[in-house]
Every structure is written in structure tokens, then in C-alpha cells.
């Protein structure tokens, strides 16, 4: 369900709520090892995985004009039966330690984030774009301590384009990933 409210002809706010299901894929379900190049590190799926169920809420603001487009949004996601891609266990057999990584359901998680996007066009042949995304996640209520934890981080990208009529276009872009805590 989404509600859209127009503040003016060029500005709007939107609120959205959705309920989602994420079913396990073949790689996370197959119990057969899919990495046999390094025998000390085996990866296999879990045929008993349950699907994830999520409640997602998002609030966004958008302002569009001829020269400047601005979009800001914040979101919150609450998920149960989180699929963690690799649960790590160690097995010792005849004095050799083997690492077995597999998929597992890991309790619940909460995730929130903020996204900011600007597109500025001061002249018809010059354009600047920038985006910034932050996220914060917490996984809890898992029976195994290595599946619980917090993580947060941010990343940004920017781009500028200059069009030279009948010659070409110059495009310069860059990306930055900030420090992450996992």
C-alpha cells in the first residue's frame, strides 16, 4: 500500500508499507558441497530453510524542477526467519580442522536506512548527480551467537556530465564506500 500526497505541483511525499516474502534459492537449499577446490573449507546449503517474512515501511520526499531534482527517503524493515548466507562451524577429524559454511535461519532483524539523491542541471549541456546511502542493521534472537550482531555503513557516488555539441560527452564519476562496522 502506498499513499502519495502532492504538496505542490513539483513536490510530493509518499508513504509505503509492504509485506514481503523471500524464499530460499537453490544455492542456499542444496545440501551438497558447492566448493570442493579447497577441501578444508566446504560450503553447502540447508534443505530445511524457511522463507523470510518482512514488513517494510518507507517515507520519501521528492522535489522536481527544471534545474534541480531532489529525492530523500527513509526506510525501516523488520524481518523474521532471516536467511544468513553462511553459518560457520568447525569440525575436527583426525587432527585436521575443517570449516563448514552453510545457510541457516537466524532469528529476526531490523534494518533502517536513509537515501539522498540530487540531480542538478545548471545549463542544458551540464549535469551533476550525487547519491548518499546509509544503513544500520541488527540481527537478534538466533540460537547461535555467531548469527547475531549489528552492522552499519554508508556509501556515496557522484557523476558529472558535460555535453559538447556535435563532438561528444565527457562523463566523470566516482564511488566511495565509507567504513563499515560488521
C-alpha positions as CSV (number, residue, x, y, z in Angstrom):
1,X,0.0,0.0,0.0
2,X,1.3,3.4,-0.9
3,X,-0.1,6.9,-0.2
4,X,1.1,9.8,-2.3
5,X,0.4,13.4,-1.2
6,X,1.2,16.3,-3.6
7,X,2.4,19.2,-1.6
8,X,2.7,21.4,-4.7
9,X,2.8,20.7,-8.4
10,X,6.5,19.9,-8.1
11,X,6.8,18.4,-4.6
12,X,5.3,15.3,-3.2
13,X,5.6,13.0,-0.2
14,X,5.0,9.2,-0.3
15,X,4.5,6.6,2.5
16,X,4.6,3.0,1.7
17,X,4.0,-0.2,3.6
18,X,4.6,-3.7,2.2
19,X,4.8,-7.3,3.4
20,X,7.3,-9.4,1.5
21,X,8.4,-13.0,1.4
22,X,11.9,-14.0,0.4
23,X,12.1,-17.7,-0.4
24,X,15.5,-19.6,-0.2
25,X,17.2,-20.1,-3.5
26,X,18.8,-23.2,-4.9
27,X,22.3,-22.3,-3.6
28,X,21.1,-21.9,0.0
29,X,19.0,-25.1,-0.1
30,X,21.2,-27.7,-1.8
31,X,22.9,-29.9,0.9
32,X,25.7,-30.9,-1.5
33,X,29.0,-29.0,-1.2
34,X,29.5,-26.4,-3.9
35,X,33.1,-25.5,-3.2
36,X,35.4,-28.5,-3.5
37,X,38.5,-26.7,-4.6
38,X,39.7,-26.2,-1.0
39,X,38.8,-29.3,0.9
40,X,39.3,-27.5,4.3
41,X,36.5,-25.0,3.5
42,X,33.2,-26.6,2.4
43,X,30.0,-24.7,1.6
44,X,26.7,-26.4,1.5
45,X,23.1,-25.4,1.7
46,X,20.4,-26.3,4.2
47,X,17.2,-28.0,2.8
48,X,15.3,-27.1,6.0
49,X,15.5,-23.3,5.5
50,X,12.3,-21.4,6.0
51,X,11.4,-18.3,3.9
52,X,12.0,-14.8,5.3
53,X,8.9,-12.6,6.1
54,X,9.4,-8.8,6.1
55,X,7.4,-5.8,7.0
56,X,8.8,-2.7,5.2
57,X,7.9,0.9,5.7
58,X,9.2,3.8,3.6
59,X,8.7,7.6,3.8
60,X,10.0,9.7,0.9
61,X,10.1,13.3,-0.3
62,X,10.5,14.4,-3.9
63,X,11.0,17.8,-5.4
64,X,11.4,18.3,-9.1
65,X,12.1,21.4,-11.1
66,X,13.7,22.1,-14.4
67,X,17.2,22.5,-12.9
68,X,17.1,20.6,-9.6
69,X,15.7,17.2,-8.7
70,X,15.9,16.2,-5.1
71,X,14.8,12.9,-3.6
72,X,15.1,11.9,0.1
73,X,13.8,8.8,1.7
74,X,14.0,6.8,4.9
75,X,13.0,3.2,5.4
76,X,12.5,0.6,8.1
77,X,12.5,-3.2,7.6
78,X,11.6,-5.8,10.2
79,X,12.3,-9.4,9.1
80,X,11.6,-12.8,10.8
81,X,13.4,-16.1,10.0
82,X,16.3,-14.1,8.4
83,X,18.3,-16.2,6.0
84,X,22.0,-15.9,6.8
85,X,24.0,-17.0,3.9
86,X,26.9,-18.7,5.7
87,X,26.7,-20.1,9.2
88,X,30.2,-21.2,10.1
89,X,31.0,-24.4,12.0
90,X,34.4,-26.1,12.6
91,X,34.8,-29.9,12.6
92,X,37.9,-31.6,13.7
93,X,38.6,-35.0,12.1
94,X,41.9,-36.9,12.6
95,X,43.7,-33.8,13.8
96,X,42.6,-31.7,10.8
97,X,40.1,-28.8,11.3
98,X,37.5,-28.4,8.6
99,X,35.4,-25.2,8.1
100,X,31.8,-26.0,7.0
101,X,29.8,-23.0,5.9
102,X,26.1,-23.3,5.3
103,X,22.8,-21.4,5.2
104,X,20.6,-21.0,8.3
105,X,17.6,-19.1,9.6
106,X,18.9,-16.6,12.1
107,X,16.0,-15.2,14.2
108,X,14.9,-11.7,13.5
109,X,16.5,-8.5,12.1
110,X,15.7,-4.8,11.9
111,X,17.2,-2.6,9.2
112,X,16.8,1.1,8.7
113,X,18.4,3.4,6.1
114,X,18.4,6.9,4.6
115,X,18.9,7.7,0.9
116,X,19.6,11.1,-0.5
117,X,19.7,11.9,-4.3
118,X,20.4,15.2,-6.1
119,X,20.4,15.8,-9.8
120,X,21.4,19.4,-10.7
121,X,21.4,20.8,-14.3
122,X,22.6,24.4,-14.3
123,X,22.7,24.5,-18.1
124,X,21.2,22.2,-20.7
125,X,24.6,20.6,-21.5
126,X,25.9,20.3,-17.9
127,X,24.6,17.9,-15.3
128,X,25.7,16.9,-11.8
129,X,24.3,13.9,-9.8
130,X,25.1,12.7,-6.3
131,X,23.7,10.0,-4.1
132,X,24.3,9.1,-0.5
133,X,23.0,5.9,1.3
134,X,23.3,4.9,4.9
135,X,22.2,1.7,6.6
136,X,22.0,0.2,10.1
137,X,21.1,-3.4,10.7
138,X,20.6,-5.6,13.8
139,X,20.1,-9.4,13.8
140,X,19.0,-11.0,17.1
141,X,17.0,-13.9,18.6
142,X,19.2,-16.5,17.0
143,X,20.1,-19.7,18.8
144,X,23.8,-19.4,17.7
145,X,25.8,-16.4,18.8
146,X,27.7,-16.1,15.5
147,X,24.4,-15.3,13.7
148,X,23.6,-12.3,16.0
149,X,25.1,-8.9,15.6
150,X,25.0,-5.3,14.3
151,X,26.3,-3.7,11.2
152,X,26.2,-0.2,9.8
153,X,27.8,1.8,7.0
154,X,27.4,4.2,4.1
155,X,28.3,4.7,0.5
156,X,28.1,7.6,-2.0
157,X,28.6,8.2,-5.7
158,X,28.7,11.2,-7.9
159,X,28.8,11.9,-11.5
160,X,29.1,15.0,-13.8
161,X,28.4,15.1,-17.5
162,X,29.3,17.8,-19.9
163,X,27.9,17.6,-23.4
164,X,29.9,19.3,-26.2
165,X,27.5,19.7,-29.1
166,X,28.5,17.7,-32.3
167,X,31.7,16.5,-30.6
168,X,30.8,14.2,-27.7
169,X,30.2,14.0,-24.0
170,X,32.6,14.0,-21.1
171,X,31.5,11.9,-18.1
172,X,33.3,11.8,-14.8
173,X,32.1,9.6,-12.0
174,X,33.3,8.3,-8.7
175,X,32.2,6.0,-5.9
176,X,33.0,5.9,-2.2
177,X,32.3,3.3,0.4
178,X,32.7,4.5,3.9
179,X,33.9,2.5,6.8
180,X,31.6,-0.3,7.8
181,X,31.0,-2.0,11.2
182,X,30.0,-5.6,10.9
